[in-house]
Amino acid sequence: MKKVWRLSWSYALTVSLFVIAWSSILLTIIIPRVNKIVEQVSTKSFLQEVVSITNAGVSQKVFEREPTFGYYYLFDENGITVEHTDKQKVGSDVKKVIPGLFEYMQSKKNGVYSYTYEGIKRYVAFAFDGKYYLAHAARYDELYGEFESFLSIFFKLIFPILIVLAFVASFFVAELLLKRPRHQLLISNNLVRNISENIIHTFSSASEIKAVAENTEESTTQVDRSLEEFAAYLEESRAEIETAINGLNEFTNTIEQITEYTSKLAMLTESLGKITDKITDISDSITVLAINVSIETSKQNIDREGLSRIAEMIMELSNSARNLAKESKQSLENVENIVTSTTLITEKITKRLTSVRESLNTILQVSQASTTNVEKIVNASRTAHEAVEQLYSGIEQLEEAISNIKDEVERFKAELERFVI
């Protein structure tokens, strides 16, 4: 299992390094001053002890027992050792053993002198009682051993413990402070996960919409083609309808002329009837004349036979004229009946043709309106086609944008997964 570096560890480590850095700076400043203060206090106490013994006049008594630390020695004004804790060193010349010490004592009379002997730093507290110099010598570790031990324990044990405690405390403080951000980060992770899933669904939906747009574009293209063909067909149909309407108008005009001619024929038939009546009247007159001729021929001595023959011929002519007139009248009556029927039918046809003409005009108007509407539909379809193309282009841009957002969200999600607090 991969170990994840937590932000609280980084926080704790940072705080620990901060504590170490500031502690090191403070210790670098404080420890030399503390060391100096301790040295001053220790040397003053060290000197005060020797001065007190000298002033009390009991210099000889310090040699009666072992000192708690270091050693004592007593020498005269010539630097010759009179008493020493180590009896073997009695009679030694201080000027030779520790060069510079005796001259320093002569100049100061009392004080503390430090020197290095046999590789060990030593301190000597001395005081002059007017006859002898009492000196108390001690090594550096005897004077400052406890302080050095404390510093050693502090740097080896206490300071690391403080660092560990600071790390642990920082860790728990970081855990406490990062509790809410972790909750918010968890919510952010869930939000990013949901956004990523929604973007994936949106990306799929955009792909589907793109496919639908492609199909719509193809369908719109087919509709445009069909509408253009239908518009061309309507244009041809309108031309044919206009031709048919023009023919029907001419036919209606012909029917109207036939009606007019039929009316004139009826008038002529009526005139012929009147003429036939006159012929009948003439025939009757001829008959009367023929009768009168027959009567007159019976009265005078004329060629009765010739006149009689003429009368017979006139009678025959009259009869023929009468018969012809009757037949003409009958024929004219029949013609009149036929013309009357034809006139009635023609009137009905005229009325119907008027309706047909109005209907054809309406059809023409409808055809023209249909052509106009088809042109509008073609324009609307063309506009829709352009809109679909723009929609298709917009969907492609949307798909590209969604793809970029998806990549950015996935990258952000990966960064969030790597960001552990």
C-alpha positions, 0 to 999 in steps of 0.5 A: 500500500502506498504511504501518503504524506499527510499535511499534518506531518508537514505542519508538525515537521515545519513547526518542529524545524521552526522550534529547532531554528529559534531554539538554536538561535536563542541558545546561541545567544543565551548560553554564552551569556549564561555561561559567562554569568555562571562563570562570574558567579562561580569565580566570585564565590570561589574567590569569596571563599579564599578571601573569607578564610584569609580574613578569618586568619585560618589559612593553616586550618584548611590543610587539616582536612581534604577539600571538597574539590580541588586543592589548597596551597600556601606560599610566601612572598618569594613564591615558595610553597609552605603548605600544600594539600599534596604534601609532596609539593611543599617547597616547590617554587610557584614561579617555576611550576606556574609561570606568570601566576606569582607575578599576577598575585603580586599585582592583584593581591587577591583574585582569580587566575586561570591557566592551562596545566597538563592540558587541563584548564584550571582556576586559582582563587588567591588572597594575601594576608600580608605574609602568605598567599593562600590559593585554592586551585580547581579544574574547570570540570570541578567548578563548572561540572554540574553546569556542563552536565546540565547542558549535556543533559539538556542538549542530549535529552531535554532538547530532543524531548522538547522537539519531539513534544513540539512535533507531537503537539504540532501534529495534534494541533494540525489535526485539530486545525485541519479537521474542518478543511479535511471535511471541506476537502472531502466535500470538494472531492465529492463535488469534483467527482459529481461534476466529473460524472455530470460532465461525462454524462453531458459529454455523452449527451453532447455526442448524442445531440451532435448525432441528432444534429447531423441527422437533422442536417441530413433531413433538412437537406432532404427536405430542402431538396424535396421542397425545391422539387415540389416548388418546381412542380407547383410552378409547372402546375401553376402554368398548366392551371393558368393554361387550363383556366385560359382555355376554360375562359375561352370555352366560357366565352364560346358558350356565351357566344353560343347562348347569344347566337341561340337567342338570335336564332330564337328571334329568327325562328319567331320571325319565320313563324310570323312569315309562315303565318303570313304565307298561310294568310296568302294561301287562304287569300289565294284559295278565296281568289280561286273560289271566286275565279271558279264562280266567275267562270261559271257566269261568263262565256270564257274558257272555263276549262282553262280557268278551271285548270288555273283555278285547280292549279291555284288551289293545288298551289294554295294547298301546297303552300298551306301544307308547306306552311303547316309543315314549316310552322310545325318545323319552326315549332320544333326548332323553337322548342329545341332552341328554347331547351337549348337556351335554358340549358345554355343559361344553366351552363352559363351559370355553372361556368360562372361558378366554375370560373370563380372556382378556377380563379380561386384555384389560381389564387390558391395555387399562387398562394401555395407557390408563395407559401412554398417559397416561404417554406423553402426560405424557412427550411433554408434558414433552418438548415443554416440554423442547424449548421450553426447549431452543429458548429456550436455543438462541436465547440460545446463538445470541445469545451466540455472535453477541455473542462473534463480534462481540467476537472480530471487533472484537478481531481487527480491533484486533489487525490494527491493532496492529503491533509 
